[in-house]
């Protein structure tokens, strides 16, 4: 009995040491440099067309996988705004999670670009999921933003594009914070939707997650793969994503969720992460009023740290963009962008 317990403790300590080595061995600068050169992305297929170009009276929707990155783009028929919006998904999700909002924003005249990180949805994995870190993911987000900035000499730049608005959900909201600190703090605006908190996910989220799904957290700690938390079953952590009246019910959402690294949860904490003390980019922080993972008071405190405008999606759990009031929340974001003079 004692030997078994000692072996388990030893294994967990070894896993902790491995995780710290993976994070410390990473480099934001190296990740950004590697993604600045598409040839270094590690994907051998240059382009794969997906069976999805959809045209409606309101928009044209394209779905492609190019250089290993899946992209879903909505171009409005009646363009009212020149500034595009880049949408960054969170853990387990992919570009598909923005569908409801992309349709709405296209109807309102916005061009939106959603992409899937490697190993998510239609983007093939480029390294084992257990070794994926936030700085690794940041390189891909930075590359997506760079594609939309005016760079006439870049072969993959979008013609006549402007610097985009960044919109991130959950882990994607953490990546937006990392972008502002490590890449550039000069975007027209950023919108954080039920994002990870500003200072420490362990302090303001991981303990609540452990209480919500202790079995999933234990399995995650043994493998450094966060996939067990999306398993089917009554005790699975995915219950925190949507409520019983969601526009996308859990029964429809859960089968679409993919694998995810646990290192990212570990990394958004001191001493690996400290938020910038001051942010110049206008920021809107949208919290889920009934989010079981990220307490509203912690979200409010984080928004205050950045001096962000703050709103609460009443009754919404973590996947605010899929809840029953997804349209009302999208309208709040739309009006905020217009009021900021973003055109």
C-alpha positions in Angstrom: 0.0 0.0 0.0 2.7 2.4 1.0 4.9 1.5 -2.0 1.9 2.0 -4.3 1.1 5.4 -2.9 4.8 6.4 -2.9 5.0 5.3 -6.5 2.0 7.4 -7.5 3.5 10.5 -5.6 6.8 9.9 -7.3 5.1 9.7 -10.7 3.2 12.9 -10.1 6.3 14.7 -9.1 8.1 13.5 -12.2 5.2 14.7 -14.3 5.4 18.1 -12.6 9.1 18.3 -13.3 8.5 17.3 -17.0 5.8 20.0 -17.3 8.0 22.7 -15.9 10.8 21.6 -18.2 8.5 21.9 -21.2 7.3 25.3 -20.3 10.7 26.7 -19.3 12.2 25.2 -22.4 9.8 27.1 -24.6 10.3 30.6 -25.9 7.7 33.1 -27.0 10.3 34.8 -29.3 11.2 31.4 -31.0 7.5 30.5 -31.4 6.8 33.9 -33.1 9.8 33.6 -35.4 8.9 30.1 -36.5 5.4 31.0 -37.4 6.5 34.1 -39.3 7.9 31.7 -41.9 5.1 29.4 -43.2 7.6 26.9 -44.4 8.7 26.2 -40.9 5.2 25.2 -39.7 5.9 21.5 -40.1 2.9 20.8 -42.5 3.9 19.1 -45.7 0.6 19.7 -47.5 0.3 23.3 -48.8 -3.4 23.5 -49.4 -6.5 21.4 -48.9 -9.8 22.6 -50.1 -12.8 21.8 -47.9 -16.3 21.2 -49.4 -17.7 24.4 -48.1 -18.2 27.6 -50.0 -21.6 28.7 -49.1 -23.3 31.8 -50.5 -26.4 33.5 -49.0 -28.0 36.8 -49.5 -26.1 38.2 -46.5 -22.6 36.6 -46.9 -20.1 34.3 -48.6 -18.6 31.7 -46.3 -15.4 29.9 -47.3 -13.8 27.0 -45.5 -10.2 26.0 -46.3 -7.1 24.3 -44.9 -3.9 26.0 -46.1 -0.4 25.3 -44.7 -1.9 23.2 -42.0 -4.4 25.8 -40.7 -8.1 25.5 -41.0 -9.9 28.8 -41.7 -13.6 29.7 -41.8 -14.1 33.2 -43.3 -17.4 35.1 -43.6 -17.4 38.0 -46.2 -20.5 40.2 -45.9 -22.4 41.1 -49.1 -23.1 44.5 -47.6 -19.8 45.5 -46.1 -20.2 48.3 -43.6 -16.9 48.0 -41.8 -13.4 47.7 -43.3 -11.8 46.3 -40.1 -11.8 42.5 -40.0 -12.3 40.5 -36.9 -10.1 37.5 -36.0 -11.7 34.9 -33.7 -9.6 32.7 -31.6 -11.1 29.6 -30.0 -10.4 28.0 -26.7 -9.5 24.6 -25.3 -11.0 21.6 -27.1 -12.8 23.8 -29.7 -12.0 24.8 -33.3 -13.0 27.5 -35.8 -16.5 25.9 -35.9 -17.4 27.2 -32.5 -17.9 30.8 -33.9 -20.6 29.8 -36.4 -23.5 31.6 -34.7 -21.6 34.8 -34.2 -19.9 34.8 -37.6 -23.3 34.6 -39.3 -24.6 37.5 -37.2 -21.5 39.7 -37.7 -21.7 39.1 -41.4 -25.3 40.2 -41.5 -24.2 43.4 -39.7 -21.5 44.1 -42.2 -18.4 42.7 -40.5 -15.8 40.4 -42.2 -14.7 37.7 -39.7 -11.9 35.1 -39.8 -11.9 32.1 -37.5 -9.0 29.6 -37.5 -8.3 26.3 -35.8 -5.0 25.9 -33.9 -2.9 22.8 -34.9 -4.4 19.6 -33.6 -7.9 21.2 -33.3 -10.8 20.5 -35.6 -9.6 20.6 -39.2 -6.0 21.6 -38.5 -3.7 18.6 -38.4 -1.5 18.2 -35.4 2.1 19.5 -35.8 3.4 18.2 -32.4 2.0 15.9 -29.7 -0.8 17.5 -27.9 0.9 17.0 -24.5 3.7 19.3 -25.7 1.5 22.2 -26.9 2.0 25.4 -24.9 0.6 28.9 -24.9 3.7 30.3 -26.5 3.4 27.7 -29.2 -0.2 28.6 -29.9 0.6 32.3 -29.7 2.9 31.9 -32.8 -0.1 30.8 -34.8 -2.4 33.5 -33.6 0.3 36.1 -34.4 0.6 34.7 -37.9 -3.2 35.0 -38.4 -3.2 38.6 -37.3 -0.1 39.3 -39.6 -2.0 37.9 -42.6 -4.6 40.6 -42.2 -2.3 43.5 -41.8 -1.4 45.7 -44.7 1.8 44.0 -46.1 1.7 44.2 -49.9 5.0 42.3 -50.2 3.7 39.3 -48.3 2.6 36.5 -50.6 -0.2 35.4 -48.2 -1.4 38.8 -47.0 -5.0 39.7 -47.6 -5.2 42.6 -50.1 -6.3 46.0 -48.7 -6.9 44.6 -45.2 -6.6 46.6 -42.0 -5.3 45.6 -38.7 -7.9 43.3 -37.2 -9.9 43.3 -34.0 -9.0 40.3 -31.9 -11.8 38.3 -30.3 -10.9 35.4 -28.0 -12.8 32.9 -26.0 -11.5 31.2 -22.8 -8.0 30.0 -23.6 -8.3 32.2 -26.7 -8.8 35.1 -24.4 -5.6 34.2 -22.6 -3.8 34.1 -26.0 -5.1 37.6 -26.7 -3.6 38.8 -23.4 -0.3 37.1 -24.4 -0.5 38.8 -27.8 -0.9 42.2 -26.2 2.1 41.6 -23.9 4.5 39.7 -26.2 3.6 40.8 -29.8 1.9 44.2 -30.1 -0.4 46.5 -28.1 -1.6 48.5 -31.0 -4.8 46.8 -32.3 -8.0 48.7 -33.0 -9.7 46.7 -30.2 -9.8 43.3 -28.5 -12.8 41.5 -27.1 -12.3 38.8 -24.4 -15.2 36.4 -24.0 -15.3 34.4 -20.8 -11.5 34.6 -20.9 -9.0 33.2 -18.5 -8.3 35.6 -15.7 -5.5 38.2 -15.8 -3.2 36.8 -13.2 -3.5 33.2 -12.1 -5.7 30.5 -13.5 -4.7 28.2 -10.6 -6.0 30.7 -8.1 -9.2 31.7 -9.9 -10.2 28.7 -11.9 -8.3 25.4 -11.5 -9.5 24.8 -8.0 -13.1 25.2 -9.1 -12.4 22.9 -12.0 -11.0 20.3 -9.6 -14.1 20.4 -7.5 -16.3 20.3 -10.6 -14.6 17.2 -12.1 -12.0 15.7 -9.7 -11.7 12.5 -11.7 -11.0 14.4 -14.9 -8.4 16.6 -13.2 -6.7 13.5 -11.7 -6.6 11.8 -15.1 -5.2 15.0 -16.7 -2.5 15.2 -14.1 -1.4 11.6 -14.9 -1.1 12.3 -18.6 -0.8 16.0 -19.1 -3.6 15.6 -21.7 -6.8 17.6 -20.9 -8.9 15.3 -23.0 -10.3 13.3 -20.0 -12.2 16.4 -18.9 -14.3 16.3 -22.1 -15.2 12.6 -21.7 -18.9 11.5 -21.9 -20.4 10.9 -18.5 -22.4 12.6 -15.7 -19.3 13.9 -13.9 -17.5 15.3 -17.0 -16.2 18.9 -16.8 -17.8 19.8 -20.1 -21.0 20.4 -18.1 -19.6 23.9 -17.4 -19.6 24.9 -21.1 -23.3 25.4 -21.8 -26.6 25.5 -19.8 -29.8 23.5 -20.4 -31.3 26.2 -22.6 -28.2 26.8 -24.8 -28.6 27.4 -28.6 -26.0 24.6 -29.0 -27.0 21.9 -26.5 -24.3 19.8 -24.8 -25.4 16.7 -26.6 -24.5 18.4 -29.9 -21.4 20.2 -28.6 -19.6 17.4 -26.8 -18.9 15.1 -29.8 -17.2 18.0 -31.6 -14.7 18.7 -28.8 -11.1 17.5 -29.5 -7.9 16.8 -27.5 -6.1 19.5 -25.6 -2.9 20.0 -23.7 -2.9 20.4 -19.9 0.3 22.5 -20.0 -1.6 25.5 -21.1 -3.6 25.5 -17.8 -0.3 25.3 -15.9 1.4 28.0 -17.9 -1.1 30.9 -17.4 0.2 31.4 -13.8 3.3 32.9 -12.1 6.2 32.5 -12.5 5.5 31.7 -16.2 3.0 34.5 -16.7 2.5 38.0 -15.3 0.0 40.3 -17.1 1.1 43.7 -18.5 0.5 46.5 -16.0 -0.9 48.8 -18.7 -2.7 48.1 -22.0 -3.3 50.7 -24.6 -5.6 48.7 -26.9 -9.3 49.3 -26.2 -10.6 46.1 -24.5 -14.1 44.7 -23.8 -14.4 41.9 -21.3 -17.5 39.7 -21.5 -18.1 37.3 -18.6 -20.6 34.5 -18.3 -23.0 35.3 -15.5 -23.4 31.6 -14.6 -19.9 30.4 -15.6 -19.1 27.5 -13.2 -15.4 27.7 -14.0 -14.5 31.4 -13.9 -16.3 33.2 -11.1 -17.8 36.5 -12.2 -16.1 38.4 -9.4 -12.7 37.1 -10.6 -13.6 38.1 -14.2 -14.6 41.6 -13.0 -11.3 41.9 -11.0 -9.3 40.9 -14.1 -11.2 43.4 -16.3 -10.5 46.2 -13.8 -6.7 45.3 -13.9 -6.7 46.1 -17.6 -9.1 49.1 -17.4 -11.4 47.2 -19.7 -15.1 47.9 -20.3 -17.0 45.1 -18.6 -20.3 43.4 -19.3 -21.9 40.2 -18.0 -23.9 37.9 -20.3 -26.8 37.1 -17.9 -27.5 33.5 -17.3 -24.7 32.3 -19.6 -22.2 29.6 -18.8 -18.7 29.4 -20.2 -19.5 29.2 -24.0 -21.2 32.6 -24.1 -21.3 32.5 -27.9 -23.6 29.3 -27.8 -25.9 30.2 -25.0 -29.6 31.1 -25.4 -28.8 34.8 -25.4 -25.9 34.5 -27.9 -27.5 37.1 -30.2 -28.0 39.7 -27.4 -24.4 39.3 -26.3 -23.1 39.6 -29.9 -25.2 42.8 -30.3 -23.4 44.2 -27.2 -20.0 43.5 -28.8 -21.2 45.0 -32.2 -22.4 48.2 -30.5 -19.2 48.5 -28.5 -17.1 48.3 -31.6 -19.2 50.9 -33.4 -19.1 53.2 -30.4 -15.3 52.9 -30.4 -15.4 54.3 -34.0 -14.0 51.1 -35.5 -15.0 51.1 -39.2 
